[in-house]
Amino acid sequence: PEGQDFLGTTLLKLPLLGKYLQLSQTSEICSTLARLLESGLPLPEAIDLTAQTASNPVFANALSNAALGLRTGNDLTSTLEVSDTFPELFIQMVGVGETIGDLPNMLNRVGLYYKRQLDDSLKSLTALIEPLMMVLIGGIVFVFILGVFLPVMGIVNSLSGGAH
């Protein structure tokens, strides 16, 4: 467990990958929690189940702590603010959902927003990586061609040199 916590924390701190992991995990949490709440499960139990499905232990621990905070009488927003795991927009929108009494709908909207943001970010990243991949593949093909033609050229030079 300590190794998983360390790995989860380290992955979230990586410059580019951490942002994508946070967006992905937050989107999954929103969707799971919204579905559980829509099915009529009480909030603390829904958060506990969502924590069990979280792929990153940092998020799972933050959700477990939030469920514990709910059971001690705190509201969800204040328990989520204690952990530094979730994006600020997520916490604010959960607060709005709690205030208006429609948390599942708000979680669905926030989950969809983060999913779109993740998709757009990944499209931008792929657009940046494509030219680099073309250059890399071109370099590999060039080395392969050199590996084939240099021995042939050596044989041709030795044969033409031996004929004189």
PyMOL CGO cylinders between C-alpha atoms (Angstrom):
from pymol import cmd
from pymol.cgo import CYLINDER

trace = [
    CYLINDER, 0.00, 0.00, 0.00, 2.80, 2.46, 0.78, 0.3, 1, 1, 1, 1, 1, 1,
    CYLINDER, 2.80, 2.46, 0.78, 4.33, 1.82, -2.63, 0.3, 1, 1, 1, 1, 1, 1,
    CYLINDER, 4.33, 1.82, -2.63, 0.99, 2.37, -4.35, 0.3, 1, 1, 1, 1, 1, 1,
    CYLINDER, 0.99, 2.37, -4.35, 0.50, 5.64, -2.45, 0.3, 1, 1, 1, 1, 1, 1,
    CYLINDER, 0.50, 5.64, -2.45, 4.00, 6.78, -3.42, 0.3, 1, 1, 1, 1, 1, 1,
    CYLINDER, 4.00, 6.78, -3.42, 3.46, 5.83, -7.07, 0.3, 1, 1, 1, 1, 1, 1,
    CYLINDER, 3.46, 5.83, -7.07, 0.05, 7.52, -7.17, 0.3, 1, 1, 1, 1, 1, 1,
    CYLINDER, 0.05, 7.52, -7.17, 1.45, 10.72, -5.66, 0.3, 1, 1, 1, 1, 1, 1,
    CYLINDER, 1.45, 10.72, -5.66, 4.47, 10.69, -7.95, 0.3, 1, 1, 1, 1, 1, 1,
    CYLINDER, 4.47, 10.69, -7.95, 2.37, 10.19, -11.09, 0.3, 1, 1, 1, 1, 1, 1,
    CYLINDER, 2.37, 10.19, -11.09, 0.13, 13.12, -10.17, 0.3, 1, 1, 1, 1, 1, 1,
    CYLINDER, 0.13, 13.12, -10.17, 3.18, 15.37, -9.73, 0.3, 1, 1, 1, 1, 1, 1,
    CYLINDER, 3.18, 15.37, -9.73, 4.60, 14.65, -13.19, 0.3, 1, 1, 1, 1, 1, 1,
    CYLINDER, 4.60, 14.65, -13.19, 4.46, 17.79, -15.34, 0.3, 1, 1, 1, 1, 1, 1,
    CYLINDER, 4.46, 17.79, -15.34, 2.27, 16.68, -18.25, 0.3, 1, 1, 1, 1, 1, 1,
    CYLINDER, 2.27, 16.68, -18.25, 1.00, 13.26, -17.27, 0.3, 1, 1, 1, 1, 1, 1,
    CYLINDER, 1.00, 13.26, -17.27, -0.20, 14.43, -13.84, 0.3, 1, 1, 1, 1, 1, 1,
    CYLINDER, -0.20, 14.43, -13.84, -2.68, 16.85, -15.38, 0.3, 1, 1, 1, 1, 1, 1,
    CYLINDER, -2.68, 16.85, -15.38, -4.12, 14.15, -17.64, 0.3, 1, 1, 1, 1, 1, 1,
    CYLINDER, -4.12, 14.15, -17.64, -4.37, 11.66, -14.79, 0.3, 1, 1, 1, 1, 1, 1,
    CYLINDER, -4.37, 11.66, -14.79, -6.13, 14.20, -12.56, 0.3, 1, 1, 1, 1, 1, 1,
    CYLINDER, -6.13, 14.20, -12.56, -8.63, 15.08, -15.31, 0.3, 1, 1, 1, 1, 1, 1,
    CYLINDER, -8.63, 15.08, -15.31, -9.29, 11.43, -16.08, 0.3, 1, 1, 1, 1, 1, 1,
    CYLINDER, -9.29, 11.43, -16.08, -9.70, 10.38, -12.47, 0.3, 1, 1, 1, 1, 1, 1,
    CYLINDER, -9.70, 10.38, -12.47, -11.93, 13.35, -11.61, 0.3, 1, 1, 1, 1, 1, 1,
    CYLINDER, -11.93, 13.35, -11.61, -14.16, 12.62, -14.61, 0.3, 1, 1, 1, 1, 1, 1,
    CYLINDER, -14.16, 12.62, -14.61, -14.48, 8.96, -13.58, 0.3, 1, 1, 1, 1, 1, 1,
    CYLINDER, -14.48, 8.96, -13.58, -15.26, 9.90, -9.98, 0.3, 1, 1, 1, 1, 1, 1,
    CYLINDER, -15.26, 9.90, -9.98, -17.96, 12.33, -11.09, 0.3, 1, 1, 1, 1, 1, 1,
    CYLINDER, -17.96, 12.33, -11.09, -19.63, 9.75, -13.32, 0.3, 1, 1, 1, 1, 1, 1,
    CYLINDER, -19.63, 9.75, -13.32, -19.48, 6.95, -10.75, 0.3, 1, 1, 1, 1, 1, 1,
    CYLINDER, -19.48, 6.95, -10.75, -20.68, 9.09, -7.86, 0.3, 1, 1, 1, 1, 1, 1,
    CYLINDER, -20.68, 9.09, -7.86, -23.51, 10.60, -9.92, 0.3, 1, 1, 1, 1, 1, 1,
    CYLINDER, -23.51, 10.60, -9.92, -24.76, 7.16, -10.98, 0.3, 1, 1, 1, 1, 1, 1,
    CYLINDER, -24.76, 7.16, -10.98, -24.65, 5.84, -7.42, 0.3, 1, 1, 1, 1, 1, 1,
    CYLINDER, -24.65, 5.84, -7.42, -26.54, 8.87, -6.10, 0.3, 1, 1, 1, 1, 1, 1,
    CYLINDER, -26.54, 8.87, -6.10, -29.11, 8.63, -8.90, 0.3, 1, 1, 1, 1, 1, 1,
    CYLINDER, -29.11, 8.63, -8.90, -29.76, 5.02, -7.91, 0.3, 1, 1, 1, 1, 1, 1,
    CYLINDER, -29.76, 5.02, -7.91, -30.74, 6.21, -4.42, 0.3, 1, 1, 1, 1, 1, 1,
    CYLINDER, -30.74, 6.21, -4.42, -27.63, 5.30, -2.44, 0.3, 1, 1, 1, 1, 1, 1,
    CYLINDER, -27.63, 5.30, -2.44, -26.90, 7.62, 0.52, 0.3, 1, 1, 1, 1, 1, 1,
    CYLINDER, -26.90, 7.62, 0.52, -23.99, 10.02, -0.05, 0.3, 1, 1, 1, 1, 1, 1,
    CYLINDER, -23.99, 10.02, -0.05, -21.46, 8.52, 2.42, 0.3, 1, 1, 1, 1, 1, 1,
    CYLINDER, -21.46, 8.52, 2.42, -21.96, 5.00, 1.06, 0.3, 1, 1, 1, 1, 1, 1,
    CYLINDER, -21.96, 5.00, 1.06, -21.81, 6.26, -2.53, 0.3, 1, 1, 1, 1, 1, 1,
    CYLINDER, -21.81, 6.26, -2.53, -18.51, 8.00, -1.79, 0.3, 1, 1, 1, 1, 1, 1,
    CYLINDER, -18.51, 8.00, -1.79, -17.13, 4.85, -0.13, 0.3, 1, 1, 1, 1, 1, 1,
    CYLINDER, -17.13, 4.85, -0.13, -18.01, 2.77, -3.21, 0.3, 1, 1, 1, 1, 1, 1,
    CYLINDER, -18.01, 2.77, -3.21, -16.55, 5.42, -5.51, 0.3, 1, 1, 1, 1, 1, 1,
    CYLINDER, -16.55, 5.42, -5.51, -13.33, 5.36, -3.46, 0.3, 1, 1, 1, 1, 1, 1,
    CYLINDER, -13.33, 5.36, -3.46, -13.10, 1.62, -4.01, 0.3, 1, 1, 1, 1, 1, 1,
    CYLINDER, -13.10, 1.62, -4.01, -13.33, 2.10, -7.79, 0.3, 1, 1, 1, 1, 1, 1,
    CYLINDER, -13.33, 2.10, -7.79, -10.71, 4.88, -7.95, 0.3, 1, 1, 1, 1, 1, 1,
    CYLINDER, -10.71, 4.88, -7.95, -7.64, 3.74, -9.84, 0.3, 1, 1, 1, 1, 1, 1,
    CYLINDER, -7.64, 3.74, -9.84, -5.32, 6.18, -8.06, 0.3, 1, 1, 1, 1, 1, 1,
    CYLINDER, -5.32, 6.18, -8.06, -4.87, 5.62, -4.30, 0.3, 1, 1, 1, 1, 1, 1,
    CYLINDER, -4.87, 5.62, -4.30, -4.50, 9.36, -3.68, 0.3, 1, 1, 1, 1, 1, 1,
    CYLINDER, -4.50, 9.36, -3.68, -8.04, 9.92, -4.93, 0.3, 1, 1, 1, 1, 1, 1,
    CYLINDER, -8.04, 9.92, -4.93, -9.30, 6.84, -3.08, 0.3, 1, 1, 1, 1, 1, 1,
    CYLINDER, -9.30, 6.84, -3.08, -7.86, 8.13, 0.20, 0.3, 1, 1, 1, 1, 1, 1,
    CYLINDER, -7.86, 8.13, 0.20, -9.30, 11.61, -0.38, 0.3, 1, 1, 1, 1, 1, 1,
    CYLINDER, -9.30, 11.61, -0.38, -12.75, 10.13, -1.04, 0.3, 1, 1, 1, 1, 1, 1,
    CYLINDER, -12.75, 10.13, -1.04, -12.55, 7.86, 2.02, 0.3, 1, 1, 1, 1, 1, 1,
    CYLINDER, -12.55, 7.86, 2.02, -11.66, 10.88, 4.15, 0.3, 1, 1, 1, 1, 1, 1,
    CYLINDER, -11.66, 10.88, 4.15, -14.58, 12.80, 2.62, 0.3, 1, 1, 1, 1, 1, 1,
    CYLINDER, -14.58, 12.80, 2.62, -16.98, 9.97, 3.52, 0.3, 1, 1, 1, 1, 1, 1,
    CYLINDER, -16.98, 9.97, 3.52, -15.60, 9.96, 7.06, 0.3, 1, 1, 1, 1, 1, 1,
    CYLINDER, -15.60, 9.96, 7.06, -16.07, 13.74, 7.24, 0.3, 1, 1, 1, 1, 1, 1,
    CYLINDER, -16.07, 13.74, 7.24, -19.67, 13.38, 6.09, 0.3, 1, 1, 1, 1, 1, 1,
    CYLINDER, -19.67, 13.38, 6.09, -20.35, 10.85, 8.81, 0.3, 1, 1, 1, 1, 1, 1,
    CYLINDER, -20.35, 10.85, 8.81, -19.00, 13.28, 11.43, 0.3, 1, 1, 1, 1, 1, 1,
    CYLINDER, -19.00, 13.28, 11.43, -21.44, 15.97, 10.30, 0.3, 1, 1, 1, 1, 1, 1,
    CYLINDER, -21.44, 15.97, 10.30, -19.45, 18.05, 7.79, 0.3, 1, 1, 1, 1, 1, 1,
    CYLINDER, -19.45, 18.05, 7.79, -20.70, 18.89, 4.33, 0.3, 1, 1, 1, 1, 1, 1,
    CYLINDER, -20.70, 18.89, 4.33, -19.10, 17.35, 1.24, 0.3, 1, 1, 1, 1, 1, 1,
    CYLINDER, -19.10, 17.35, 1.24, -17.53, 20.58, 0.00, 0.3, 1, 1, 1, 1, 1, 1,
    CYLINDER, -17.53, 20.58, 0.00, -15.61, 21.27, 3.19, 0.3, 1, 1, 1, 1, 1, 1,
    CYLINDER, -15.61, 21.27, 3.19, -14.38, 17.67, 3.41, 0.3, 1, 1, 1, 1, 1, 1,
    CYLINDER, -14.38, 17.67, 3.41, -13.14, 17.79, -0.20, 0.3, 1, 1, 1, 1, 1, 1,
    CYLINDER, -13.14, 17.79, -0.20, -11.38, 21.12, 0.37, 0.3, 1, 1, 1, 1, 1, 1,
    CYLINDER, -11.38, 21.12, 0.37, -9.27, 19.55, 3.13, 0.3, 1, 1, 1, 1, 1, 1,
    CYLINDER, -9.27, 19.55, 3.13, -7.57, 17.26, 0.62, 0.3, 1, 1, 1, 1, 1, 1,
    CYLINDER, -7.57, 17.26, 0.62, -5.47, 18.95, -2.00, 0.3, 1, 1, 1, 1, 1, 1,
    CYLINDER, -5.47, 18.95, -2.00, -6.35, 16.30, -4.56, 0.3, 1, 1, 1, 1, 1, 1,
    CYLINDER, -6.35, 16.30, -4.56, -9.34, 17.59, -6.49, 0.3, 1, 1, 1, 1, 1, 1,
    CYLINDER, -9.34, 17.59, -6.49, -9.43, 20.56, -8.88, 0.3, 1, 1, 1, 1, 1, 1,
    CYLINDER, -9.43, 20.56, -8.88, -10.91, 23.75, -7.45, 0.3, 1, 1, 1, 1, 1, 1,
    CYLINDER, -10.91, 23.75, -7.45, -13.69, 23.84, -10.06, 0.3, 1, 1, 1, 1, 1, 1,
    CYLINDER, -13.69, 23.84, -10.06, -14.81, 20.35, -9.04, 0.3, 1, 1, 1, 1, 1, 1,
    CYLINDER, -14.81, 20.35, -9.04, -15.07, 21.40, -5.39, 0.3, 1, 1, 1, 1, 1, 1,
    CYLINDER, -15.07, 21.40, -5.39, -16.95, 24.59, -6.27, 0.3, 1, 1, 1, 1, 1, 1,
    CYLINDER, -16.95, 24.59, -6.27, -19.43, 22.74, -8.47, 0.3, 1, 1, 1, 1, 1, 1,
    CYLINDER, -19.43, 22.74, -8.47, -20.00, 20.12, -5.77, 0.3, 1, 1, 1, 1, 1, 1,
    CYLINDER, -20.00, 20.12, -5.77, -20.77, 23.02, -3.46, 0.3, 1, 1, 1, 1, 1, 1,
    CYLINDER, -20.77, 23.02, -3.46, -23.28, 24.39, -5.94, 0.3, 1, 1, 1, 1, 1, 1,
    CYLINDER, -23.28, 24.39, -5.94, -24.84, 20.94, -6.35, 0.3, 1, 1, 1, 1, 1, 1,
    CYLINDER, -24.84, 20.94, -6.35, -25.19, 20.60, -2.58, 0.3, 1, 1, 1, 1, 1, 1,
    CYLINDER, -25.19, 20.60, -2.58, -26.69, 24.07, -2.26, 0.3, 1, 1, 1, 1, 1, 1,
    CYLINDER, -26.69, 24.07, -2.26, -29.33, 23.59, -4.93, 0.3, 1, 1, 1, 1, 1, 1,
    CYLINDER, -29.33, 23.59, -4.93, -30.00, 20.02, -3.86, 0.3, 1, 1, 1, 1, 1, 1,
    CYLINDER, -30.00, 20.02, -3.86, -29.16, 18.44, -7.21, 0.3, 1, 1, 1, 1, 1, 1,
    CYLINDER, -29.16, 18.44, -7.21, -25.71, 16.93, -6.68, 0.3, 1, 1, 1, 1, 1, 1,
    CYLINDER, -25.71, 16.93, -6.68, -26.06, 14.04, -9.18, 0.3, 1, 1, 1, 1, 1, 1,
    CYLINDER, -26.06, 14.04, -9.18, -26.94, 16.38, -12.05, 0.3, 1, 1, 1, 1, 1, 1,
    CYLINDER, -26.94, 16.38, -12.05, -24.08, 18.71, -11.16, 0.3, 1, 1, 1, 1, 1, 1,
    CYLINDER, -24.08, 18.71, -11.16, -21.64, 15.78, -10.96, 0.3, 1, 1, 1, 1, 1, 1,
    CYLINDER, -21.64, 15.78, -10.96, -22.78, 14.59, -14.40, 0.3, 1, 1, 1, 1, 1, 1,
    CYLINDER, -22.78, 14.59, -14.40, -22.14, 18.05, -15.83, 0.3, 1, 1, 1, 1, 1, 1,
    CYLINDER, -22.14, 18.05, -15.83, -18.73, 18.39, -14.19, 0.3, 1, 1, 1, 1, 1, 1,
    CYLINDER, -18.73, 18.39, -14.19, -17.75, 14.87, -15.29, 0.3, 1, 1, 1, 1, 1, 1,
    CYLINDER, -17.75, 14.87, -15.29, -18.73, 15.66, -18.86, 0.3, 1, 1, 1, 1, 1, 1,
    CYLINDER, -18.73, 15.66, -18.86, -16.77, 18.93, -18.71, 0.3, 1, 1, 1, 1, 1, 1,
    CYLINDER, -16.77, 18.93, -18.71, -13.61, 17.18, -17.49, 0.3, 1, 1, 1, 1, 1, 1,
    CYLINDER, -13.61, 17.18, -17.49, -14.01, 14.41, -20.07, 0.3, 1, 1, 1, 1, 1, 1,
    CYLINDER, -14.01, 14.41, -20.07, -14.22, 16.99, -22.87, 0.3, 1, 1, 1, 1, 1, 1,
    CYLINDER, -14.22, 16.99, -22.87, -11.26, 18.89, -21.44, 0.3, 1, 1, 1, 1, 1, 1,
    CYLINDER, -11.26, 18.89, -21.44, -9.25, 15.66, -21.32, 0.3, 1, 1, 1, 1, 1, 1,
    CYLINDER, -9.25, 15.66, -21.32, -10.21, 14.76, -24.89, 0.3, 1, 1, 1, 1, 1, 1,
    CYLINDER, -10.21, 14.76, -24.89, -9.25, 18.22, -26.16, 0.3, 1, 1, 1, 1, 1, 1,
    CYLINDER, -9.25, 18.22, -26.16, -5.93, 18.13, -24.31, 0.3, 1, 1, 1, 1, 1, 1,
    CYLINDER, -5.93, 18.13, -24.31, -5.12, 14.68, -25.70, 0.3, 1, 1, 1, 1, 1, 1,
    CYLINDER, -5.12, 14.68, -25.70, -5.97, 15.82, -29.24, 0.3, 1, 1, 1, 1, 1, 1,
    CYLINDER, -5.97, 15.82, -29.24, -3.59, 18.76, -28.84, 0.3, 1, 1, 1, 1, 1, 1,
    CYLINDER, -3.59, 18.76, -28.84, -0.88, 16.49, -27.49, 0.3, 1, 1, 1, 1, 1, 1,
    CYLINDER, -0.88, 16.49, -27.49, -1.29, 14.06, -30.37, 0.3, 1, 1, 1, 1, 1, 1,
    CYLINDER, -1.29, 14.06, -30.37, -1.11, 16.92, -32.86, 0.3, 1, 1, 1, 1, 1, 1,
    CYLINDER, -1.11, 16.92, -32.86, 2.22, 17.93, -31.32, 0.3, 1, 1, 1, 1, 1, 1,
    CYLINDER, 2.22, 17.93, -31.32, 3.59, 14.38, -31.23, 0.3, 1, 1, 1, 1, 1, 1,
    CYLINDER, 3.59, 14.38, -31.23, 2.70, 13.46, -34.83, 0.3, 1, 1, 1, 1, 1, 1,
    CYLINDER, 2.70, 13.46, -34.83, 5.51, 15.49, -36.50, 0.3, 1, 1, 1, 1, 1, 1,
    CYLINDER, 5.51, 15.49, -36.50, 8.05, 14.12, -34.02, 0.3, 1, 1, 1, 1, 1, 1,
    CYLINDER, 8.05, 14.12, -34.02, 6.93, 10.57, -34.76, 0.3, 1, 1, 1, 1, 1, 1,
    CYLINDER, 6.93, 10.57, -34.76, 7.28, 11.17, -38.50, 0.3, 1, 1, 1, 1, 1, 1,
    CYLINDER, 7.28, 11.17, -38.50, 10.86, 12.38, -38.05, 0.3, 1, 1, 1, 1, 1, 1,
    CYLINDER, 10.86, 12.38, -38.05, 11.64, 9.42, -35.78, 0.3, 1, 1, 1, 1, 1, 1,
    CYLINDER, 11.64, 9.42, -35.78, 10.17, 6.91, -38.24, 0.3, 1, 1, 1, 1, 1, 1,
    CYLINDER, 10.17, 6.91, -38.24, 12.03, 8.61, -41.11, 0.3, 1, 1, 1, 1, 1, 1,
    CYLINDER, 12.03, 8.61, -41.11, 15.28, 8.30, -39.15, 0.3, 1, 1, 1, 1, 1, 1,
    CYLINDER, 15.28, 8.30, -39.15, 14.66, 4.61, -38.48, 0.3, 1, 1, 1, 1, 1, 1,
    CYLINDER, 14.66, 4.61, -38.48, 13.92, 3.95, -42.16, 0.3, 1, 1, 1, 1, 1, 1,
    CYLINDER, 13.92, 3.95, -42.16, 17.06, 5.89, -43.14, 0.3, 1, 1, 1, 1, 1, 1,
    CYLINDER, 17.06, 5.89, -43.14, 19.23, 3.77, -40.82, 0.3, 1, 1, 1, 1, 1, 1,
    CYLINDER, 19.23, 3.77, -40.82, 17.63, 0.61, -42.21, 0.3, 1, 1, 1, 1, 1, 1,
    CYLINDER, 17.63, 0.61, -42.21, 18.30, 1.69, -45.79, 0.3, 1, 1, 1, 1, 1, 1,
    CYLINDER, 18.30, 1.69, -45.79, 21.90, 2.52, -44.90, 0.3, 1, 1, 1, 1, 1, 1,
    CYLINDER, 21.90, 2.52, -44.90, 22.24, -0.90, -43.30, 0.3, 1, 1, 1, 1, 1, 1,
    CYLINDER, 22.24, -0.90, -43.30, 21.13, -2.54, -46.53, 0.3, 1, 1, 1, 1, 1, 1,
    CYLINDER, 21.13, -2.54, -46.53, 22.94, -0.38, -49.08, 0.3, 1, 1, 1, 1, 1, 1,
    CYLINDER, 22.94, -0.38, -49.08, 26.33, 0.15, -47.37, 0.3, 1, 1, 1, 1, 1, 1,
    CYLINDER, 26.33, 0.15, -47.37, 27.28, -3.55, -47.56, 0.3, 1, 1, 1, 1, 1, 1,
    CYLINDER, 27.28, -3.55, -47.56, 26.08, -3.67, -51.19, 0.3, 1, 1, 1, 1, 1, 1,
    CYLINDER, 26.08, -3.67, -51.19, 28.17, -0.58, -52.00, 0.3, 1, 1, 1, 1, 1, 1,
    CYLINDER, 28.17, -0.58, -52.00, 31.17, -2.18, -50.27, 0.3, 1, 1, 1, 1, 1, 1,
    CYLINDER, 31.17, -2.18, -50.27, 30.82, -5.31, -52.36, 0.3, 1, 1, 1, 1, 1, 1,
    CYLINDER, 30.82, -5.31, -52.36, 30.43, -3.26, -55.57, 0.3, 1, 1, 1, 1, 1, 1,
    CYLINDER, 30.43, -3.26, -55.57, 33.55, -1.20, -54.71, 0.3, 1, 1, 1, 1, 1, 1,
    CYLINDER, 33.55, -1.20, -54.71, 35.60, -4.31, -53.93, 0.3, 1, 1, 1, 1, 1, 1,
    CYLINDER, 35.60, -4.31, -53.93, 34.47, -6.00, -57.16, 0.3, 1, 1, 1, 1, 1, 1,
    CYLINDER, 34.47, -6.00, -57.16, 35.15, -2.92, -59.28, 0.3, 1, 1, 1, 1, 1, 1,
    CYLINDER, 35.15, -2.92, -59.28, 38.55, -2.45, -57.61, 0.3, 1, 1, 1, 1, 1, 1,
    CYLINDER, 38.55, -2.45, -57.61, 39.50, -6.11, -58.19, 0.3, 1, 1, 1, 1, 1, 1,
    CYLINDER, 39.50, -6.11, -58.19, 38.56, -6.00, -61.90, 0.3, 1, 1, 1, 1, 1, 1,
    CYLINDER, 38.56, -6.00, -61.90, 41.23, -3.40, -62.80, 0.3, 1, 1, 1, 1, 1, 1,
]
cmd.load_cgo(trace, "trace")
